[in-house]
Amino acid sequence: MRFKQFYEWYHRDRKLPKRVITSKNFTYRIIISVLDKFCKSKEVLDIGSGVGTVDFYLANKGKRVIGIEISEKAFKVANKSLKLFNLEGNVKFYRTDFFNFKSNKRYEFLICSEVLEHLKDDKLALEKIYELTKKNGLLMLTVPSKNAPLTKFGVIENFDERSGHLRRYTLDELRSFLKENKFKVIFSKKSEGILRNSLFVFKWGSPITRIANRFSVVSDTITFFDNILLNIFGESQLIVVAKKI
């Protein structure tokens, strides 16, 4: 399946969200915690913005966000949500391949979440990101980990194939990769234990995830037990914040 076709398929069932997420949202709470700590800039570039979930959260806090998304379906849902949430003055979406995105602006904070592992040339992508980043600007990057317990147990090869994952990373590989491309990692986090990862990987996890996204007590409870399992079995996701040098 070609790259653009894959993302149309991936976003085929996206629906209009009813509300802007909070920091307790189960799906995004780990990423949001990192953004709340490091995203101090008023202007943000989100590479692979999907239906704009994170962008609306940031815009609701007064940020001005540019979202880049290749999927027409996700782009349309994002723009409908933009009107629904009355955030047109804070967010603008562009439907384009990131490699074709052109801008004279340089950004102080960039997000590239769950994107690099899908790209054939992750080095070229990071070079493009470097060009779009201001001096001393920050990049928040998230990728799947090679150390994921479900990967070690050999039960998610089909998931990686379905999800369009071309590779996974270790934290050392990610640090070296960023250093080679003139970024210095200033923060790193191993996240998502086997419980949380299973809820996203297997179909039976979908209804539980929806409940956790709706009720913060469920989100908190699952997160508590997942953090214990994370320390025992290892992480499924890596999050880094890197500074352009």
N, C-alpha and C positions, 0 to 999 in steps of 0.2 A: 504494500500500500504506500503510495507516495505521501510526502510529508504533509502537504495541504489537505489531501484527502483524509489522512489519518486524523487530523485535528477536527475536521468536520464530523467525522465519526465519533471522536472522543467527546465532543460537546453536543451530540445529537439530542440528548434528553434534558438539556439545561432548561430550567424554568425560571420565571421571574421571581426573585426573592421578595419576601414580604416586609423585610426590615433590614436595616444596617446592623451588622454583627456587633457584639460587645466583646470585651477582652476575655470573657469566660466562654466564648464560643468554642466548642470542643475541637472542631476541625482546624481552626486557625489560632488557637490560644497560644501555642508555643511561638509561632512566627510573630504574632502580635506582641508578645512580651519582649521580643528582641527589638521590634520596631519602636515600641514605647521607650525603650532605653536609648536607642542610638539615632533614631530619625528625628533630628532637631531642625533640619532644613525645612523651609516653607515650600520648596519645590522638589518634586519627586518624579523620577522616571521609572515606570514599571514595565519590564520586558517580559512579555507573555502574561498579560493581565487577565486573561480568561474572561469571566463575566463581571469582573471589576470588584469582587468582594472586598479585597484588602484596600483597594483604592477608595471605595466609599467610606470605609472605616477611617482612613487617613483624612479624607476630605471633610468628614464630620468633625474632625479636630482642627480644621482650619488650614490643612495643607492644600496646595495646588498640585494636581497629579496628572501626568501624561501616561496613558496606558497604550501599549502596543500589543496587538493581538492578530494572529493570522486567520483565525476561524471566523467565518462570516456569521455563523450561528451565535457564537459567544459574543461577537461584536454587537449584534442586534439586541441580544438580551441585555448587555451592559448599557446600551444607550436608552433602552426602555426603562431600566432601573434608574438611570441618571435623571430622567424626568420625574419618575415616581418619587424619588428621594429629594427632589428639588435641589440638586447639586450641580446643575449645569455650569455654574460659574467657577466651580472648583476642579472639575475633572473633564478631560478631553481624551477620547479614544481614537486611535488610528488603526485601521485595518490594513496591515501590511506585513510582509516578511521582515523580520528585524534587520536582516542584512541589507534590505532596501530602504530602511528608514533613514531619512536625511534631516539633519537639524544643525543650525548654526549655534544653538545653545549648548552649554555644558552644564551638567547637573551636579549638585552637591551630594545627592543621595539617590542611588539606583537600587532597584530590586530585580533580582533574577532568580525566581523561585521555581524549582522543579522544571527547569528548561534545558540546562546544559547537557543533561543525560540523553536528551532527545535529538541533539544536533550532531550531524556527521563530523563537523569540524568545530569542536569546542574551543580550540585555540583561536581560530578566526573570530569566533563570537566574543571571546575575551578581549581581543585586540580592538574590536568595534566598541565594546563597553568602555575600554580605556579611553578611546577617542571622545566619548560622550561624557566623560567624568571630569569635573573640575579638579585642579590641583588640590590635594589633600581631601578630595571628596571620598565618600564612602559607598561601598557596594555590599548589600546583603545578598548572600548566595545560599541557596539550599539545594541539596542533591541527595539521592539515595545512597546509602552506605553499603559497601561490600561486606561489612560485618553483620548485616541484618540476620537475626536468628533464623528467620524463615528461609533465607538464602542458604545458610549453613545446613539446614535440614532438608534442602533440595525440594521445597514444596511450592516455590513461586516463580519457577522459570516461565510458566505460561502467563503469569501476571506481568512479568517484565516484557514479554513479547507483545501482549495485548496493549500494554501501556506505552509501547514505543520506546522503551529504555534500551539504548545502545550500549550503555556502560553504567557501572557504579564506581564509587570512589572510596578510598580510605582518607582519613583526615590528613595523614602525612602527604599523600598524593595531591590532595587539594591545596595544602600549604605550598608545596613545591611548584605546582602548576600556577598558582597566583603569583608567587615570587618571580618565576620566569617571565611573567607578563606584567611586572612592575606594580604589583599590589602586595601590601604587607597585611597579614592577618592580625587584627587587634582583638578579636573575640572569636571563640569557637565553642560550639555546643554539640554534644552527641545527644540526640533526642529520639523519641518514639521507640518505646520498648515493644516487645512481641505482642502484648495485648492490644495496644493502640494500632500497630501495624496490621494485625489480623482483622480488625474492624474495617479497615480500608481495603484490604486485599480480598476478603471472602464475602460472598453475597449475603451470608447470614448477618454480617456486621452492619449492613446498611440501615435497618430499622433501629438498631441500638444507637448508631451514630446520630440519626435524626432526633432521637429522644435526648441524647446528650447535648446536642446543639440547642435544644429548646429549654432544657432545665439545667441550671448551673450546678445544682447539687449532684446530678448524675455526672456532669462533666468533671467536677472536682473529685468525685469518688473514683471514677475510672482512672483519672490522671494520677491519683495517689497510688493506686496499685500498679499502674504501668511504670511509675518511677522506680518502684521496688524491683520489678522485673527487668527494667533497663539496666540497673546495677548488677544484676545476676547474669543476664544473657547477652547484653550488648544492645547497641543502637541500630535503628533502621534508617535514620535520617541524620544528615550533617548540616549544621547551620554555621556559617561564618560571616563575620563582618570584616571587610578588608579596606585599607586606605590606599588610595593612589599615591605612588611615590615617584 
